[in-house]
Amino acid sequence: MAAAGGTPGPRVADCVTKVSLSVSCDNLLDMDSFSKSDPLCVLFMNSSGPHWCEIGRTEKIENCLNPSFSKTFVIDYYFEMVQKLKFEVYDIDSSNCSLQDADFLGEMECTLGQVVSSRKLTKPLVMKDKRPAGKGTITICAEERTDNRAVEFEIAARKLDKKDFFGKSDPFLEFYKQTESGWQLAHRTEVVKNNLNPTWRRFRVPLQSLCGGDVEKSIKVDCYDYNNSGSHEIIGSFQATLCQIQQVCLSSSQAEFECINSKKKQKKKGYKNSGVIVIKQCKVVKEYTFLDYIMGGCQINFTIAIDFTGSNGDPKSPLSLHYINPQGYNEYLAAIWAVGNVIQDYDSDKMFPAFGFGAQIPPTWQVSHEFPINFNPSNPFCAGIEGVVGAYQQCLPQVKLYGPTNFSPIINHAMKISSTYAMEVLDGDDGILRSATGEAAMRDIVQFVPFRQFQNAGTAALAQSVLAELPDQVASFFNLFDLKPPSEPSPS
């Protein structure tokens, strides 16, 4: 029986299972004049109301009209709910992967129930006005994630074939799972530039994605030379079962497999191999979930930073983001309430540090980019979300909005990590973050959400979008460093 006051949202216990969705496309529109499209797929979900919430994005594949994306979407499946899905495909033209600068290649709407019941759903892509997007189609494959184990690899290679005329090869690996209909992409490594003896970064592949949980089932590993044109050249490949790889690793510390190019082998007399793939580590590990860590005692600390720069407009003007209307409401308060009400359940003391930046503050009226909104530097903590709201309401009339926009001091305070980048390049949603030395960030941990897109969708939709990536970020970080939940019993 439904409770009074509306139907409650899904509880953790309602989730039937987790489903992994893999995406591929065929015959995409070619929007580039001198090359092929560089597609990327974005997944949106709608469980109720008119608003679509972004779930995630695949990687971008350069110069390809028939992409198979290696990144999968893992989502909770609720049998009793209609979970609408929308897949949008874009041609990414800019270096920062911004969708604003991208060409739209088509979309497809369906329900998760349709995908689950079909297991493999292929539908035509359409434009926003529902016209066909050329001959483009999109295929979604669904797989239940009942196994929370993953395979952790450390892989290198030596003496790979030189494929480039003016340099060495730029190798990367693709791992394929054997299915009834053929080989299905399970993982793609990064490209190691100009190196015939590469070492790839350590990575994990869900056991179910790699071999369906069957360690005796063959997996295929292809080694390619990356080309900007998208026409990657095969260097060679090998096949083995996970069991075989593990047995060799246990007996001789590492497993070596000859990288065989079948065409070269047929044509070239005395052909031996095109290099050797060296598997330094191959172990099956348990992947813990967000709930494993929360139930094991993980707490989430919530720090709030409020923009008091002049770009907000005069707080006395109804056009200002800081304008508090007669009902005691403004957009900052709405955001604080929406996100804070969800996050406070995961913080036992419910004491939240809240800071402002970009304002002139009393008594000296110097610009500050890190001031506690309760004006207590020795104790910037506010008691609950109500305390944060009260401190903000008292702070606003006491400061003068100024600038510029610089919240790196607050990031330093919250994360103890130096950061001097402008906010425009902080969010990895529009490109891969890199350090000053050019090293790619291991994970994208920033989520920017345009508040005004949610003005008519309710605070629950706003909070859902802001916090959508948090559970996976928490779990992936701890799993990456092999940190187990405190309550997990030690293996006997």
Buried (B, 14 or more C-beta within 10 A) or exposed (E): EEEEEEEEEEEEEEEEEBBBBBBBBBBBBBBEEEEBBBBBBBBBBBBBEEBBBBBBBBBBBBBBBBBBBBBBBBBBBBEEBEBBBBBBBBBBBEEBBBBEEBBBBBBBBBBBBBBBEBEBBBBBBBBEEEEEBBEBBBBBBBBBBEBBBBBBBBBBBBEBBBBEEEEBBBBBBBBBBBEEEEBBBBBBBEBBEEBBBBBBEEBBBBBBBBBBBBBEBBBBBBBBBBBEEBEBBBBBBBBBBBEBBBEBBEEEEBBBBEBBBEEBBEEEEEEEBBBBBBBBBBEEBBBBBBEBBBEBEBEBEBBBBBBBBBEBBEBEEEEBBBBBEEEEEBBBBBBBBBBBBBBBEBBEEBBBBBBBBBBBBEEEEEBBBBBBBBBEEEEBBBEBBEBBBBBBBEBBEEBEBBBEBBBBBBBBBBEEEEEEEEBEEBBBBBBEBEEEEEEEEEEBBBBEBEBEEBEEBBBBBBBBBBBBBBBBBBBBBBBBEEEBBEEEEEEE
